[in-house]
Amino acid sequence: MHSELIKLEETFKPSILAKIDDPLFAQYQIELWMKRDDLLHRVISGNKWRKLKYCLDNALSTGADTIISMGGAYSNHLHALAYAAKVMGLKTLGFIRGERPEMLTPTLSDIQNWGMELKFVSRSNYRLLRQYKGCDDLPGLIPGQYWLPEGGAQVLALKGVRELVNEIDVAYDIICAPCGTGATLAGIIDAVPEQKSVLGFAALKNAGFLQSDVESLLPQPCSNWQINLDYHFGGFATTTTELMAFIADFEFKTGIPLEPVYTGKMMYALYDLIEKRSFKPGQRIIAIHTGGLQGKRGFTV
Ligand SMILES: *Cc1c(COP(=O)(O)O)cnc(C)c1O
């Protein structure tokens, strides 16, 4: 790994694994643990670092000095990328979905302050950018520019996610993560032994595409995983008072902060599925806290 990355990683904290104490779980004989990737770094969001790490290392190997990527106005990916790249001395350019808002969101304001050049693109053009999956696929790239697809979802991202799984030092039956692009889930599937199961929770509505997207990222076919599409709460950036109340209650009971786009939905789903006896008594579940708390700023129901 390049020294810029090693130096940056020295500023990271361990991602602890903690059992969640709730009498409800004892009642159903389930253990729920959380791997706290949200604690990894003060700024860089958990799973975004896992996904970025080896992509940035690869970018340095190719001699790139500029990373180009894409995201929405609350993008955890662009936020993590802009900060990490600034510390490493790389330039960044972000294609932002939609028109420039009169007032930048806290996320966009941060990334602009960290030196990312913002280019606002129409929703239809934004969708077109999604077809460019490989690091040199974006038309018009010049030498020194490196393309990262939406959410940092590419095969190299799996390598960093595998490290997360390998850090888990307790026995478990099921491992869970929220899904946007599904790259984090693919990394987990790739790392987990066959006899354990992997369960993803889609944050988007109509996320049936996730099945084949995850399959296409996996180096070999696996059958020990599934993606639950039932807990999107109306879609990607939407939420309900019920979800917000669950998050507030969970934070109060456990002291663990959640956000409504990804981790809140997953935890709501897990509580709901446990109460519906979807898991066998005696099972130990590990939920990955993927971070993303910066995106919560300015989020109202
Ligand atoms: C981006 C993100 C995800 C989704 O990750 P994918 O690899 O795109 O599926 C999950 N949780 C949080 C907090 C995120 O920021």
The ligand as an SDF file (V2000), in Angstrom:
LIG
                    3D

 15 15  0  0  0  0  0  0  0  0999 V2000
  -23.2050    3.9490    0.9270 C   0  0  0  0  0  0  0  0  0  0  0  0
  -23.7390    3.3630    2.1670 C   0  0  0  0  0  0  0  0  0  0  0  0
  -24.2950    2.0870    2.1880 C   0  0  0  0  0  0  0  0  0  0  0  0
  -24.4660    1.2580    0.9500 C   0  0  0  0  0  0  0  0  0  0  0  0
  -23.2780    0.6990    0.5170 O   0  0  0  0  0  0  0  0  0  0  0  0
  -23.2450   -0.0650   -0.8990 P   0  0  0  0  0  0  0  0  0  0  0  0
  -21.8910   -0.6570   -0.9420 O   0  0  0  0  0  0  0  0  0  0  0  0
  -23.4280    0.9900   -1.9470 O   0  0  0  0  0  0  0  0  0  0  0  0
  -24.3390   -1.0310   -0.9290 O   0  0  0  0  0  0  0  0  0  0  0  0
  -24.7300    1.5840    3.3960 C   0  0  0  0  0  0  0  0  0  0  0  0
  -24.6480    2.3140    4.5240 N   0  0  0  0  0  0  0  0  0  0  0  0
  -24.1430    3.5500    4.5360 C   0  0  0  0  0  0  0  0  0  0  0  0
  -24.1220    4.2910    5.8140 C   0  0  0  0  0  0  0  0  0  0  0  0
  -23.6730    4.1220    3.3720 C   0  0  0  0  0  0  0  0  0  0  0  0
  -23.1740    5.3590    3.3920 O   0  0  0  0  0  0  0  0  0  0  0  0
  1  2  1  0
  2  3  1  0
  2 14  2  0
  3  4  1  0
  3 10  2  0
  4  5  1  0
  5  6  1  0
  6  7  2  0
  6  8  1  0
  6  9  1  0
 10 11  1  0
 11 12  2  0
 12 13  1  0
 12 14  1  0
 14 15  1  0
M  END
$$$$
